[in-house]
Amino acid sequence: MAHSLSAKKRIRQTAKRRLRNRDRKKIVRVEIKKVTSALAKKDVAETQTAVKDAIKILDRMASRKTLHPNTVARRKSSMMRKLNALKTGK
């Protein structure tokens, strides 16, 4: 258990940030799930809108330091590769 005031404050801040980040990561998971389901339907238009929305959310999470920028880049790249493969019919 923390004894100093600054350590107690740090515990409070960490708890708040953990809850905030958990909610934000949930939003990301939901958006990626929408992309995955649109890809499974093989609907190009729906997949494009889902990818666009997911990229917007991912960029926001990277700017807020919820997710590492490289993680965001990797996920965006993966989604775009799958979208392009769907467009070309591979």
HUJO-V899946 format. One record per residue. N is the residue number from 1. RES is the residue in one small letter. PHI is phi in whole degrees, 0 to 359 (none if undefined). PSI is psi in whole degrees, -180 to 180 (999 if undefined). OMEGA is omega in whole degrees, 0 to 359 (NA if undefined). Layout:
# HUJO-V899946
N,RES,PHI,PSI,OMEGA
N,RES,PHI,PSI,OMEGA
This chain:
# HUJO-V899946
1,m,none,138,181
2,a,288,146,181
3,h,248,-38,183
4,s,281,157,180
5,l,297,-40,182
6,s,293,-35,178
7,a,291,-38,178
8,k,294,-41,178
9,k,296,-41,180
10,r,299,-38,178
11,i,296,-43,179
12,r,297,-44,180
13,q,297,-42,181
14,t,296,-40,179
15,a,296,-43,178
16,k,297,-46,181
17,r,295,-39,180
18,r,298,-44,178
19,l,295,-43,180
20,r,297,-45,180
21,n,294,-36,179
22,r,297,-42,178
23,d,295,-42,180
24,r,295,-40,179
25,k,292,-31,176
26,k,296,-42,178
27,i,300,-42,179
28,v,297,-45,180
29,r,299,-40,179
30,v,296,-44,180
31,e,296,-42,180
32,i,292,-34,177
33,k,295,-37,176
34,k,297,-41,178
35,v,296,-45,181
36,t,298,-42,180
37,s,290,-35,177
38,a,293,-37,177
39,l,294,-37,180
40,a,294,-33,178
41,k,284,-16,182
42,k,61,36,177
43,d,259,111,187
44,v,294,-46,183
45,a,297,-45,180
46,e,295,-39,179
47,t,294,-39,180
48,q,297,-44,180
49,t,292,-38,179
50,a,294,-41,179
51,v,294,-42,179
52,k,300,-45,179
53,d,295,-42,181
54,a,295,-40,180
55,i,295,-39,178
56,k,298,-46,180
57,i,295,-44,181
58,l,298,-42,178
59,d,297,-38,178
60,r,295,-40,180
61,m,292,-33,177
62,a,291,-40,181
63,s,290,-28,179
64,r,269,5,177
65,k,66,22,175
66,t,285,-41,177
67,l,241,149,178
68,h,292,141,181
69,p,303,-35,179
70,n,291,-34,177
71,t,296,-44,179
72,v,297,-45,180
73,a,299,-41,180
74,r,296,-43,180
75,r,292,-40,178
76,k,297,-43,180
77,s,298,-44,180
78,s,299,-45,179
79,m,297,-42,181
80,m,294,-38,177
81,r,298,-43,180
82,k,293,-39,178
83,l,296,-45,180
84,n,295,-36,177
85,a,295,-37,178
86,l,294,-41,180
87,k,296,-42,182
88,t,279,-13,177
89,g,85,23,180
90,k,271,999,NA
